[in-house]
């Protein structure tokens, strides 16, 4: 797992299974507006080669904000700058990891949204289709992983009329075909796995993460609500085809927002 200290002053790679940690020194000073991802390359003859992706903006000598992408290689303990990567999109929410690669929802309001993958073997960004076109950020979308072999997308259609008394909206979860190390670059296909009509007058829809039990068609949803920068509330729901139940609510005092997450973790004895 990749961890950052409060204030983004230090990166730590941590293996919860072995308890081993490794501090990572930045090539340049850590920025507050940056994105990290931990993954691995499958091209190394000795096995998986673990790397860290760092994406951030910095102000150059002309006082212009410039995006930059860097790679840290754990085997060589070194950073380097990626020479070529797309610049005309924004990555939203936290990324998810599957088969050594990282996925985000990316895009902008003018051209719509899509799935973006960073391939740690080729060190390139790849655009992938979402299950349906998403043209507005108001359509709430969250990514997840199913049993370390499939992608899942949760979408809430937020297009209802706010002047209407009817606040029931469709929550839908799609699941992709299986993705393996050998055919990670094959075309994605999607099927709708769970559809639920929800009255959001009674439930929060600020979902940040979710886990799906594909066999039983049940999902755990985790959402976070910030109140005037002082209090942060985490709410966890369990949903099914005929069920939506709030199972946890907790509020903390925080100086900054921390999005709650539920994640999958595959134990590993890999040394870092």
C-alpha positions in Angstrom: 0.0 0.0 0.0 1.1 3.6 -0.7 0.7 6.0 2.2 1.3 9.7 2.5 1.8 11.7 5.7 -0.6 14.5 6.6 0.6 17.5 4.6 2.1 15.3 1.9 5.6 15.7 3.4 6.6 12.0 3.0 5.6 8.9 1.1 5.7 5.4 2.7 5.2 2.1 0.9 3.7 -0.4 3.4 3.1 -4.2 3.2 0.4 -4.9 5.9 1.0 -8.6 5.5 4.7 -8.5 6.5 4.7 -5.2 8.4 7.6 -4.0 6.2 7.8 -0.2 5.3 9.9 1.9 3.0 10.3 5.7 3.0 10.3 7.4 -0.3 12.2 10.6 -0.8 10.7 12.9 -3.5 12.7 14.1 -6.5 11.3 17.5 -5.9 9.3 19.0 -3.0 5.9 17.3 -2.5 2.9 19.3 -3.7 -0.6 19.5 -2.2 -2.3 19.2 -5.6 -0.9 15.9 -6.7 -2.0 12.3 -7.5 -0.1 9.1 -6.6 -0.5 5.5 -7.7 1.4 2.3 -6.9 1.6 -0.4 -9.5 3.9 -2.9 -11.1 5.4 -3.8 -14.4 5.1 -7.4 -15.8 8.0 -7.2 -18.2 10.8 -7.8 -15.7 12.3 -11.3 -16.0 12.7 -11.5 -12.2 9.0 -10.9 -11.6 6.9 -7.9 -10.8 8.8 -4.6 -10.8 7.0 -2.1 -8.5 6.7 1.6 -9.4 5.1 4.8 -8.1 3.4 7.3 -10.4 3.4 10.9 -9.3 1.2 13.5 -11.2 1.2 17.1 -10.2 1.2 20.8 -11.2 3.9 23.2 -10.5 4.5 26.9 -11.2 7.4 27.6 -13.6 9.7 30.6 -13.9 7.0 32.4 -16.0 4.5 31.9 -13.2 2.5 29.4 -15.4 1.1 26.2 -13.9 2.6 23.2 -15.7 1.6 19.6 -15.3 4.3 17.0 -14.8 4.4 13.2 -14.4 7.2 11.2 -12.7 7.9 7.6 -12.1 9.7 6.1 -9.1 11.3 2.6 -9.5 11.5 0.7 -6.2 14.2 -1.6 -7.6 16.6 1.2 -8.6 15.5 3.7 -5.8 15.3 6.5 -8.4 12.8 9.0 -9.9 12.6 10.1 -13.6 10.3 12.3 -15.5 7.9 10.9 -18.1 8.5 12.8 -21.4 5.1 12.3 -23.0 1.6 12.1 -21.5 -1.8 13.7 -22.2 -2.6 17.0 -20.6 -6.1 17.9 -21.7 -8.1 16.1 -19.0 -8.7 16.1 -15.2 -8.5 12.9 -13.1 -11.4 12.6 -10.6 -11.5 10.8 -7.2 -9.0 8.2 -6.1 -7.7 5.7 -8.5 -8.1 1.9 -8.1 -5.5 -0.7 -8.8 -6.1 -4.0 -10.8 -3.4 -6.3 -12.1 -0.6 -3.8 -11.5 -2.3 -0.9 -13.4 -4.3 2.0 -12.0 -7.7 3.3 -13.2 -9.4 6.7 -12.8 -12.5 8.4 -14.2 -11.1 11.4 -16.2 -12.3 14.1 -18.6 -13.9 17.5 -18.5 -17.3 19.1 -19.0 -16.7 20.0 -22.6 -15.9 16.5 -23.9 -17.5 14.3 -21.4 -15.9 11.6 -19.2 -14.1 8.3 -19.7 -11.9 5.8 -17.9 -8.2 6.4 -17.8 -5.7 3.6 -17.2 -2.0 4.0 -16.4 -0.1 1.0 -17.7 3.0 0.5 -15.5 4.6 -1.8 -18.0 4.5 0.5 -21.0 4.4 3.7 -18.7 1.6 5.1 -20.8 -1.9 6.4 -20.2 -4.7 4.6 -22.0 -8.3 5.9 -22.6 -11.0 3.3 -22.0 -14.8 3.5 -22.4 -17.2 3.7 -19.5 -20.3 1.6 -19.7 -22.5 4.5 -20.8 -21.6 8.1 -21.9 -21.2 10.5 -19.0 -21.4 14.2 -20.0 -21.8 15.9 -16.6 -19.8 15.8 -13.4 -23.2 15.9 -11.6 -23.7 12.3 -12.6 -22.0 10.6 -9.6 -19.6 7.9 -10.6 -17.3 5.7 -8.5 -14.9 2.9 -9.5 -14.1 -0.4 -7.7 -12.6 -3.8 -8.2 -14.4 -7.1 -8.0 -12.4 -10.1 -6.6 -9.1 -8.7 -8.1 -10.2 -9.7 -11.6 -12.9 -7.2 -12.8 -13.7 -3.5 -12.8 -17.0 -2.1 -11.5 -18.6 1.3 -12.0 -21.3 2.8 -9.8 -23.3 5.6 -11.4 -26.1 7.7 -9.9 -28.2 9.6 -12.5 -28.4 13.0 -10.9 -30.4 14.6 -13.8 -33.7 14.9 -12.0 -35.5 18.3 -11.7 -34.7 19.9 -8.3 -38.0 21.7 -8.3 -39.8 18.4 -8.5 -41.0 16.5 -5.4 -39.9 13.2 -6.9 -36.3 12.7 -5.7 -36.1 9.0 -6.7 -33.1 8.3 -8.8 -31.5 5.3 -10.4 -28.4 3.9 -8.9 -26.7 1.4 -11.2 -23.6 -0.8 -11.0 -21.8 -2.2 -14.0 -19.2 -5.0 -14.0 -16.6 -5.6 -16.7 -15.3 -8.8 -18.2 -12.3 -10.5 -16.5 -8.9 -8.8 -16.8 -5.8 -10.9 -16.4 -2.0 -10.2 -16.6 -1.9 -11.9 -20.0 -4.7 -10.0 -21.7 -4.9 -6.8 -19.7 -5.0 -4.7 -22.9 -8.0 -6.5 -24.5 -11.2 -4.6 -25.1 -13.5 -4.0 -22.1 -17.1 -5.1 -22.1 -19.7 -4.2 -19.5 -22.9 -5.6 -18.1 -25.4 -4.0 -15.7 -25.2 -6.0 -12.5 -27.5 -4.1 -10.1 -30.1 -1.4 -10.5 -31.9 0.3 -7.6 -34.3 3.2 -7.3 -33.4 5.3 -4.3 -35.2 8.2 -2.6 -32.3 10.5 -1.9 -34.4 12.7 0.4 -33.6 10.1 3.0 -30.2 8.9 2.0 -26.9 10.6 1.2 -25.5 10.1 -2.3 -22.0 11.5 -1.8 -20.4 8.1 -2.4 -16.7 7.8 -2.3 -16.1 4.1 -2.6 -17.9 0.8 -2.7 -17.4 -3.0 -2.7 -19.5 -5.4 -4.7 -20.4 -9.0 -3.9 -21.2 -10.0 -7.5 -22.6 -13.5 -6.7 -25.1 -12.3 -4.1 -25.8 -8.9 -5.8 -25.0 -6.9 -2.6 -22.8 -3.9 -2.3 -21.2 -1.9 0.5 -21.3 1.9 -0.1 -19.2 4.4 1.8 -20.0 8.1 1.6 -18.6 11.2 3.3 -20.2 14.5 4.2 -18.2 17.6 5.3 -19.9 20.3 7.4 -18.3 23.8 7.2 -14.8 22.4 7.3 -15.0 21.3 11.0 -16.9 18.0 11.0 -16.7 15.0 8.7 -19.3 12.3 8.7 -18.9 8.8 7.3 -22.0 6.8 6.4 -21.9 3.2 5.3 -24.8 1.5 3.5 -25.5 -2.0 2.4 -27.6 -2.2 -0.7 -29.2 -5.1 -2.6 -32.0 -5.7 -5.2 -34.7 -5.1 -2.5 -32.6 -3.5 0.3 -30.9 -0.2 1.2 -29.8 -0.1 4.8 -27.6 2.3 6.8 -25.3 0.3 9.0 -22.8 2.8 10.3 -22.5 6.6 11.0 -19.5 8.3 12.5 -18.5 11.9 12.8 -15.1 13.3 13.6 -13.6 16.8 14.0 -11.0 17.4 11.2 -8.9 20.3 10.0 -9.2 19.1 6.4 -11.5 16.7 4.6 -10.6 13.0 4.4 -12.7 11.0 2.0 -13.7 7.6 3.6 -12.7 4.6 1.7 -13.6 0.9 1.6 -11.0 -1.1 -0.4 -10.0 -4.6 -1.3 -6.6 -5.9 -0.3 -4.8 -9.0 -1.6 -2.2 -10.2 0.9 1.3 -10.5 -0.5 4.7 -11.6 0.9 6.6 -9.4 -1.6 9.5 -7.6 0.0 9.7 -3.9 -0.5 
